[in-house]
Amino acid sequence: PSSMPSLEHSSKPTSKPSSTPSKEHSYMPSLEPSSMPSSMPSSSPSLKPITMPSLEPSTMPSLEHSSLPSIMPSSMPSLNPSFTPSLDNVVISNTASQSCNYFPDGRGVATKAVDGNTNGNYFAEGSVTHTCVQLTNWWRADLEAGYIVDHVLVYNRNDCCRNRIVGTSVQFLDANDTVLCSQSITAVNNVYNLDFSGSDYIMCASQAR
C-alpha cells in the first residue's frame, strides 16, 4: 500500500488498517469491533458485540439474556417475566400449641407439626403431633404478624390411623380469635394442599394472624 493516505474512501475494507484514525467516517461496518467506544455510534447492531457494557443502553430489547444485572434497568416490562411465587413457610415452631399432649414424655408435642420433618411415621421419626383422646382437640400456631396466605399444607400420619384427620377444619383466626374462614378435611390423604388464594378467601387470608 501507499505510504500516503488516500483522498477518497475505498468501497472495500483495507487488508492492512492504519493505526491512525480516519478524519472521515467510513460508511461500511467494521469487521472487527474496536476496543474503544465510538464517538459516533452506528444505528445498526454490531455483528460481533463488544464484551464491555454500553455507556448508553439501547432502546431495543436484547435477543439474548445477560447474566449480569442491568446498570440502568429498562422502563419496559420483561417479555418473559417469572411466574414463580415466593413460597415462605410463615409458621414458626415455638408459637405452636395444642389442646393437650397424649404422651407425658414430650413425644407428639405441638411443635412436631412444624419442625420441617414431613415424615408421617410416628414411631420411626417421632415428628407427628398427638393430642389426647377427646372430642374438642385443637392445634394452632400464632403467625405473630399479618400475612397473605395462599396455601396451607397438612401432612397426615401414614403409619396408621390415617382416618383420624377426617372432619378436621383448618381455620384462619383474627387477633380476637374470630374465625374468618375455614376449610374442612373430608377424605383420607397423605398430604392436603388447601388453597386459600381464591377470591372467597382474599379478606380472610390478609387479616388472619
Secondary structure, DSSP 4 states (H G I P E B T S, - for coil): --SSPPSS--SS--SS--SSPPSS--SSPPSS--SSPPSS--SSPPSS--SSPPSS--SSPPSS--SS--SS--SSPPSS------------GGGEEES--S-TTSTT-GGGGGSS-----HHHH-------SSTT--EEE--SS-----EEEEEPP-SS-GGGGTT-EEEEE-TT--EEEEEE--S--SEEEEE--SGGGHHHHHH--
